Amino acid sequence: MINIKTIKNLYKNEIQSFLKTLGYKNVSKLTSGKDIYDYSTINHFLESEIAKKHGNLNNKNLDEFLYKKLFFDKNNYHYIYNLSSFFSKSTDIEYSSIETHLRDPALKFNMSIADAFPSKPLDLCSTRVITEIIEDKKFVRQLQFLFFIEEISFNKKGNINLFCCADFNLSEKFVSFKFNHNLIEDLDNKTKTLDNLVNKLQNEYDIFNKLMIRITTHNETVIRRTIQNLFVELSDQAEKLLQNQVEPSVNEKIKDFLSETNIPQTADYHKQIISVIYQHVSKTFQDTLFQDGWAFRFVFKEGDNTRASSSNDDFKPIYSKQVYWNLKELMFKSKGTDFIEAGLLWNTKDGISPVAVKIEQKNNFLIVQYYRRSYNLHRRREKEHYVLRKIREGFQGK
């Protein structure tokens, strides 16, 4: 039996696209329902197809589809915590050493997501592990727990199961509590829910005790400095590229101009003219110039004042905006600037580009939001790992 309140986490067109990949025809008619919010027809179709002995749809491929959606694609709002300890002091944990613990029935290892019928808040629905083979040995790289949070009423879809994926990245020593932002946007008890999840995972009397999990939040100042480091790193790279597009004689021409107009030859005036040139070049080349990536928005505080960029809905580089150059010197100071938000786009390597995220600080929370762009869904697992690696580098000030 399939849990229809879980299926409602997905849009109908996502389910229909999945069924098309399995070879089904006219799926829009087969799964239409009375209206766009009626999922009963879809649910009936899925159950009837799975019941067939040799049907295209089966428990395995349905579970793989739901795993990709509910552990990755649908969860675009991540609260990032530090993973202080997990199972052993080493991050290189061989799968064989932890396998016995994972096979505890209470951990529901690889349990079918569609068949999960949670009865109370924070019920564990399924546990998954991502491994890597190195020299014939299997190592654990990620451990993931899907928790039921509560049943909510969402728009006209009616009651729907709200989930959280607690994703342990052992390589970067982070724990990401991943939610669907649309579903938690109006949730009043977000902080309490996170506290309860952390306490559950660390409770020595709970099913997770043998994993010896310790999770901590971040210092506000550290989070802001990390966001600044990531913003400055991309912007420094961008400015070098802009500089290469400007003819070498520009500095002499600026000096001549200042001299001819009887304006003092100060570094401040020189920088202002250069910034106008760079702004023009950036606008001319747009994103074709910045191959590694760029910043497209920022929010930071100077004392009690909040300074913000214009919102770039098209995710274009911020360097074509005057506000960037007006505030650049202030933003790049090592002290006195508190970054609370940045919009960053990285053109990642190995064919998994690009990825666009908003990184923000709220109290002691580091939050990463993945924008709803089609390219963000492509090889999402690798992209999430890439972003966490960049954040770890930002923590270390690289």
Secondary structure, DSSP 4 states (H G I P E B T S, - for coil): ---HHHHTTS-HHHHHHHHHHTT-SSHHHHT--SSTT--HHHHHHHHHHHTSTT-S--HHHHHHHHHHIIIIIT--EEEEEEEEE-SSS-S-EEHHHHHHHHT-GGG-BT--STT----STT-EEEEEEEEEEETTEEEEEEEEEEEEEEEEEEGGGEEEEEEEEEEEETTTTEEEEEE-HHHHTT-TTHHHHHHHHHHHHH-TTSTTGGG--EEE---HHHHHHHHHHHHHHHHHHHHHHHHHHS-TTHHHHHHHHHHHTT----HHHHHHHHHHHHHHHHHHHGGGS-SSEEEEEEEEEETTEEEEPPP-TT---GGGSHHHHHHHHHHT-SSS-EEEEEEEEE--STT---EEEEEEEETTEEEEEE-S-HHHHTTHHHHHHHHHHHHHHHHHT-
